[in-house]
Amino acid sequence: MARLSSTGYVLPKTVEHSANHSTTYDGKVTTPPALTTTSYAVLGLLGLGPATPYELAKQVRRSLRFFWSRAERKIYDEPRRLVMAGYATAAQETFGRRTRTVYAITDAGRGALASWLREPARGPAIEVEAVVKVFFAEQGGKEALLGTLEGVCQVAAQQRRELAELALSAVGPQARYPQRAHVNALAMEFAVRQADLLHDWATWATEEVNGWDDTASASESWRAEAMAVFDTAMRILR
């Protein structure tokens, strides 16, 4: 049976934790689950205050998904992993007729998060399906390529609208975390530039592709423009 604190929170099973093992209340030594960037992202959200998985999902939808989209897919699994690692606690609360689980960060969790924040970040992993389709577009057709680029423009425009609404909620008396405005602004600038980059790139590509007869013959008709793109990319080497 889980041990409860005086406030009703479920105490983490782990009482001693290191990078290599954990010792539980029954004396057994276990290996804690390996944490990922998503794990630490959820830990960071819990650092802002206790939350249910649903509340965490809303937070991810409002912020993290613009620069760490995989957090959306793992949001309901990560809190349990953090409890197993001793970095979070879980408490059952009655909400109306339903029971919900509220997770909260532990002192060990705050320490682990601080340590992770001091580590060098890995390089960005970029995944844009539309660019994969563009990369192989000569095996399709001009119409399909233009459709892909139009989709990118639409998605980027939608992201900019969502970011604008998010920015609106971050200023003024209704701001939820005014003490975090400075770091939120840094991340916001990245997300805005990324959305603008996608929109500008897709707009430019659309204008160029519209001048092609098809995606095969453009290898000759658009060769000068292609060489200019490669030349620009090589400038850093000069």
C-alpha positions as a Markdown table, in Angstrom:
| # | Residue | x | y | z |
|---|---|---|---|---|
| 1 | Met | 0.0 | 0.0 | 0.0 |
| 2 | Ala | 1.3 | 3.5 | -0.9 |
| 3 | Arg | 2.5 | 5.6 | 2.0 |
| 4 | Leu | 0.6 | 8.9 | 2.5 |
| 5 | Ser | 2.0 | 12.2 | 3.7 |
| 6 | Ser | 0.1 | 14.3 | 6.3 |
| 7 | Thr | -1.4 | 16.2 | 3.4 |
| 8 | Gly | -2.7 | 13.2 | 1.6 |
| 9 | Tyr | -0.1 | 13.0 | -1.1 |
| 10 | Val | 1.3 | 9.6 | -2.0 |
| 11 | Leu | 4.9 | 9.5 | -1.0 |
| 12 | Pro | 7.3 | 8.3 | -3.6 |
| 13 | Lys | 8.4 | 4.7 | -3.1 |
| 14 | Thr | 12.0 | 5.7 | -3.5 |
| 15 | Val | 13.8 | 7.0 | -0.4 |
| 16 | Glu | 17.3 | 6.9 | -1.7 |
| 17 | His | 18.2 | 7.8 | -5.2 |
| 18 | Ser | 21.4 | 8.0 | -7.2 |
| 19 | Ala | 22.2 | 8.0 | -10.9 |
| 20 | Asn | 22.6 | 4.3 | -10.9 |
| 21 | His | 20.1 | 2.8 | -8.4 |
| 22 | Ser | 17.3 | 3.5 | -6.0 |
| 23 | Thr | 16.7 | 1.8 | -2.6 |
| 24 | Thr | 13.0 | 1.3 | -1.8 |
| 25 | Tyr | 11.2 | 1.1 | 1.5 |
| 26 | Asp | 11.3 | -2.7 | 1.5 |
| 27 | Gly | 15.1 | -2.6 | 1.0 |
| 28 | Lys | 15.1 | -3.7 | -2.6 |
| 29 | Val | 17.6 | -2.0 | -5.0 |
| 30 | Thr | 16.1 | -1.1 | -8.3 |
| 31 | Thr | 17.2 | 0.8 | -11.4 |
| 32 | Pro | 15.1 | 4.0 | -11.9 |
| 33 | Pro | 13.6 | 4.5 | -15.3 |
| 34 | Ala | 15.8 | 6.4 | -17.7 |
| 35 | Leu | 14.6 | 10.0 | -18.1 |
| 36 | Thr | 14.3 | 11.7 | -21.5 |
| 37 | Thr | 14.0 | 15.4 | -22.5 |
| 38 | Thr | 10.3 | 14.9 | -22.4 |
| 39 | Ser | 10.6 | 13.6 | -18.8 |
| 40 | Tyr | 12.5 | 16.8 | -17.8 |
| 41 | Ala | 10.0 | 19.0 | -19.7 |
| 42 | Val | 7.1 | 17.5 | -17.6 |
| 43 | Leu | 9.3 | 17.9 | -14.5 |
| 44 | Gly | 9.7 | 21.5 | -15.4 |
| 45 | Leu | 5.9 | 21.9 | -15.7 |
| 46 | Leu | 5.5 | 20.3 | -12.3 |
| 47 | Gly | 8.0 | 22.8 | -11.0 |
| 48 | Leu | 5.4 | 25.5 | -11.7 |
| 49 | Gly | 2.9 | 23.8 | -9.5 |
| 50 | Pro | 1.0 | 20.5 | -8.9 |
| 51 | Ala | -1.1 | 19.3 | -11.9 |
| 52 | Thr | -3.2 | 16.5 | -13.2 |
| 53 | Pro | -2.2 | 14.8 | -16.5 |
| 54 | Tyr | -5.0 | 16.7 | -18.2 |
| 55 | Glu | -3.7 | 20.0 | -16.9 |
| 56 | Leu | -0.2 | 19.1 | -18.0 |
| 57 | Ala | -1.5 | 18.2 | -21.5 |
| 58 | Lys | -3.1 | 21.7 | -21.7 |
| 59 | Gln | 0.2 | 23.3 | -20.7 |
| 60 | Val | 2.0 | 21.4 | -23.4 |
| 61 | Arg | -0.6 | 22.3 | -26.0 |
| 62 | Arg | -0.1 | 26.0 | -25.1 |
| 63 | Ser | 3.6 | 26.1 | -25.1 |
| 64 | Leu | 6.0 | 23.1 | -25.4 |
| 65 | Arg | 4.4 | 21.7 | -28.6 |
| 66 | Phe | 5.8 | 24.7 | -30.6 |
| 67 | Phe | 9.4 | 23.5 | -29.9 |
| 68 | Trp | 9.1 | 20.0 | -28.4 |
| 69 | Ser | 6.1 | 18.4 | -30.0 |
| 70 | Arg | 6.8 | 14.8 | -28.9 |
| 71 | Ala | 5.9 | 15.9 | -25.3 |
| 72 | Glu | 2.2 | 15.7 | -26.5 |
| 73 | Arg | 2.5 | 12.0 | -27.2 |
| 74 | Lys | 4.1 | 11.1 | -23.9 |
| 75 | Ile | 2.4 | 13.4 | -21.5 |
| 76 | Tyr | 0.2 | 10.8 | -19.8 |
| 77 | Asp | 3.1 | 8.4 | -19.3 |
| 78 | Glu | 5.8 | 10.7 | -18.0 |
| 79 | Pro | 4.3 | 11.6 | -14.6 |
| 80 | Arg | 4.2 | 7.9 | -13.5 |
| 81 | Arg | 7.9 | 7.6 | -14.6 |
| 82 | Leu | 8.8 | 10.6 | -12.5 |
| 83 | Val | 7.1 | 9.0 | -9.5 |
| 84 | Met | 9.0 | 5.8 | -10.0 |
| 85 | Ala | 12.2 | 7.8 | -10.1 |
| 86 | Gly | 11.4 | 9.6 | -6.9 |
| 87 | Tyr | 11.1 | 13.0 | -8.6 |
| 88 | Ala | 7.3 | 13.4 | -8.2 |
| 89 | Thr | 4.5 | 12.4 | -5.9 |
| 90 | Ala | 1.0 | 11.4 | -6.8 |
| 91 | Ala | -2.1 | 12.1 | -4.8 |
| 92 | Gln | -5.7 | 11.0 | -5.5 |
| 93 | Glu | -8.3 | 13.8 | -5.2 |
| 94 | Thr | -12.1 | 13.7 | -5.6 |
| 95 | Phe | -13.3 | 16.2 | -8.2 |
| 96 | Gly | -17.1 | 16.1 | -8.4 |
| 97 | Arg | -18.0 | 12.5 | -8.9 |
| 98 | Arg | -14.6 | 11.6 | -10.3 |
| 99 | Thr | -11.2 | 10.8 | -8.8 |
| 100 | Arg | -8.2 | 12.4 | -10.4 |
| 101 | Thr | -4.5 | 12.1 | -9.8 |
| 102 | Val | -2.5 | 15.2 | -9.0 |
| 103 | Tyr | 1.3 | 15.1 | -9.4 |
| 104 | Ala | 3.8 | 17.3 | -7.6 |
| 105 | Ile | 7.5 | 17.7 | -7.9 |
| 106 | Thr | 9.8 | 16.6 | -5.0 |
| 107 | Asp | 13.0 | 18.1 | -3.7 |
| 108 | Ala | 14.9 | 15.4 | -5.5 |
| 109 | Gly | 13.0 | 16.3 | -8.6 |
| 110 | Arg | 13.9 | 19.9 | -8.4 |
| 111 | Gly | 17.6 | 18.9 | -7.9 |
| 112 | Ala | 17.5 | 16.6 | -10.9 |
| 113 | Leu | 15.9 | 19.3 | -13.0 |
| 114 | Ala | 18.5 | 21.9 | -12.0 |
| 115 | Ser | 21.3 | 19.4 | -12.8 |
| 116 | Trp | 19.8 | 18.6 | -16.2 |
| 117 | Leu | 19.5 | 22.4 | -17.0 |
| 118 | Arg | 23.2 | 22.7 | -16.4 |
| 119 | Glu | 24.1 | 20.0 | -18.9 |
| 120 | Pro | 24.9 | 20.9 | -22.5 |
| 121 | Ala | 21.9 | 20.6 | -24.8 |
| 122 | Arg | 21.9 | 18.1 | -27.7 |
| 123 | Gly | 21.7 | 19.4 | -31.2 |
| 124 | Pro | 18.2 | 20.1 | -32.6 |
| 125 | Ala | 16.3 | 17.1 | -34.2 |
| 126 | Ile | 14.2 | 18.6 | -37.0 |
| 127 | Glu | 11.3 | 16.6 | -38.4 |
| 128 | Val | 9.2 | 18.3 | -41.1 |
| 129 | Glu | 7.2 | 15.8 | -43.2 |
| 130 | Ala | 6.5 | 18.5 | -45.9 |
| 131 | Val | 10.2 | 19.0 | -46.5 |
| 132 | Val | 10.7 | 15.2 | -46.9 |
| 133 | Lys | 8.0 | 15.3 | -49.6 |
| 134 | Val | 9.7 | 18.3 | -51.2 |
| 135 | Phe | 13.0 | 16.4 | -51.2 |
| 136 | Phe | 11.5 | 13.7 | -53.3 |
| 137 | Ala | 9.1 | 15.8 | -55.3 |
| 138 | Glu | 10.7 | 15.0 | -58.7 |
| 139 | Gln | 9.2 | 11.5 | -58.3 |
| 140 | Gly | 5.7 | 13.0 | -57.9 |
| 141 | Gly | 4.3 | 16.0 | -59.8 |
| 142 | Lys | 4.1 | 19.7 | -59.8 |
| 143 | Glu | 0.5 | 19.7 | -58.5 |
| 144 | Ala | 1.4 | 17.5 | -55.5 |
| 145 | Leu | 4.4 | 19.7 | -54.7 |
| 146 | Leu | 2.4 | 22.9 | -54.8 |
| 147 | Gly | -0.3 | 21.3 | -52.6 |
| 148 | Thr | 2.4 | 20.4 | -50.0 |
| 149 | Leu | 3.8 | 23.9 | -50.0 |
| 150 | Glu | 0.3 | 25.4 | -49.6 |
| 151 | Gly | -0.2 | 23.1 | -46.6 |
| 152 | Val | 3.0 | 24.4 | -45.0 |
| 153 | Cys | 1.8 | 28.0 | -45.5 |
| 154 | Gln | -1.5 | 27.2 | -43.9 |
| 155 | Val | 0.0 | 25.5 | -40.9 |
| 156 | Ala | 2.6 | 28.2 | -40.4 |
| 157 | Ala | -0.1 | 30.9 | -40.6 |
| 158 | Gln | -2.2 | 29.0 | -38.0 |
| 159 | Gln | 0.8 | 28.7 | -35.7 |
| 160 | Arg | 1.4 | 32.4 | -35.9 |
| 161 | Arg | -2.2 | 33.1 | -34.9 |
| 162 | Glu | -2.0 | 30.7 | -32.0 |
| 163 | Leu | 1.3 | 32.3 | -30.9 |
| 164 | Ala | -0.2 | 35.7 | -31.1 |
| 165 | Glu | -3.1 | 34.6 | -28.9 |
| 166 | Leu | -0.6 | 33.0 | -26.5 |
| 167 | Ala | 1.4 | 36.2 | -26.4 |
| 168 | Leu | -1.8 | 38.2 | -25.6 |
| 169 | Ser | -2.5 | 35.9 | -22.6 |
| 170 | Ala | 1.1 | 36.4 | -21.4 |
| 171 | Val | 0.8 | 40.2 | -20.9 |
| 172 | Gly | -1.3 | 42.3 | -18.6 |
| 173 | Pro | -3.1 | 41.4 | -15.3 |
| 174 | Gln | -4.4 | 38.1 | -16.7 |
| 175 | Ala | -0.9 | 36.7 | -17.2 |
| 176 | Arg | -0.6 | 33.3 | -15.4 |
| 177 | Tyr | 3.2 | 33.3 | -14.8 |
| 178 | Pro | 4.3 | 37.0 | -14.8 |
| 179 | Gln | 7.5 | 36.0 | -13.0 |
| 180 | Arg | 8.5 | 33.9 | -16.0 |
| 181 | Ala | 7.9 | 36.5 | -18.7 |
| 182 | His | 11.6 | 36.8 | -19.5 |
| 183 | Val | 12.2 | 33.1 | -20.3 |
| 184 | Asn | 8.8 | 32.8 | -21.9 |
| 185 | Ala | 9.7 | 35.6 | -24.2 |
| 186 | Leu | 12.9 | 33.9 | -25.3 |
| 187 | Ala | 11.0 | 30.7 | -26.2 |
| 188 | Met | 8.3 | 32.7 | -27.8 |
| 189 | Glu | 10.8 | 34.5 | -30.1 |
| 190 | Phe | 12.1 | 31.1 | -31.3 |
| 191 | Ala | 8.6 | 29.8 | -32.0 |
| 192 | Val | 7.6 | 33.0 | -33.9 |
| 193 | Arg | 10.8 | 32.9 | -36.0 |
| 194 | Gln | 10.3 | 29.3 | -36.8 |
| 195 | Ala | 6.7 | 29.8 | -37.9 |
| 196 | Asp | 7.8 | 32.8 | -40.0 |
| 197 | Leu | 10.6 | 30.9 | -41.5 |
| 198 | Leu | 8.3 | 28.1 | -42.6 |
| 199 | His | 5.8 | 30.5 | -44.1 |
| 200 | Asp | 8.5 | 32.6 | -45.9 |
| 201 | Trp | 10.2 | 29.5 | -47.2 |
| 202 | Ala | 7.0 | 27.9 | -48.5 |
| 203 | Thr | 5.9 | 31.2 | -50.1 |
| 204 | Trp | 9.3 | 31.5 | -51.8 |
| 205 | Ala | 9.2 | 27.9 | -53.0 |
| 206 | Thr | 5.7 | 28.2 | -54.3 |
| 207 | Glu | 6.6 | 31.3 | -56.4 |
| 208 | Glu | 9.5 | 29.4 | -57.9 |
| 209 | Val | 7.7 | 26.1 | -58.5 |
| 210 | Asn | 4.9 | 28.0 | -60.2 |
| 211 | Gly | 7.4 | 28.9 | -63.0 |
| 212 | Trp | 8.3 | 25.2 | -63.6 |
| 213 | Asp | 6.7 | 23.2 | -66.4 |
| 214 | Asp | 7.0 | 20.1 | -64.2 |
| 215 | Thr | 9.1 | 18.6 | -61.4 |
| 216 | Ala | 11.4 | 16.7 | -63.7 |
| 217 | Ser | 12.4 | 19.2 | -66.4 |
| 218 | Ala | 13.0 | 21.9 | -63.8 |
| 219 | Ser | 16.4 | 20.2 | -63.2 |
| 220 | Glu | 17.5 | 22.0 | -66.4 |
| 221 | Ser | 15.2 | 25.1 | -66.6 |
| 222 | Trp | 15.8 | 26.1 | -62.9 |
| 223 | Arg | 19.5 | 25.1 | -62.8 |
| 224 | Ala | 20.8 | 28.7 | -62.5 |
| 225 | Glu | 18.5 | 29.4 | -59.6 |
| 226 | Ala | 19.5 | 26.1 | -57.9 |
| 227 | Met | 23.2 | 26.9 | -58.2 |
| 228 | Ala | 22.5 | 30.4 | -56.6 |
| 229 | Val | 20.9 | 28.6 | -53.6 |
| 230 | Phe | 23.9 | 26.3 | -53.2 |
| 231 | Asp | 26.3 | 29.3 | -53.6 |
| 232 | Thr | 24.5 | 31.1 | -50.8 |
| 233 | Ala | 24.8 | 28.0 | -48.5 |
| 234 | Met | 28.6 | 27.9 | -49.2 |
| 235 | Arg | 29.3 | 31.5 | -48.2 |
| 236 | Ile | 30.1 | 30.5 | -44.6 |
| 237 | Leu | 33.1 | 28.5 | -45.9 |
| 238 | Arg | 34.7 | 31.5 | -47.5 |
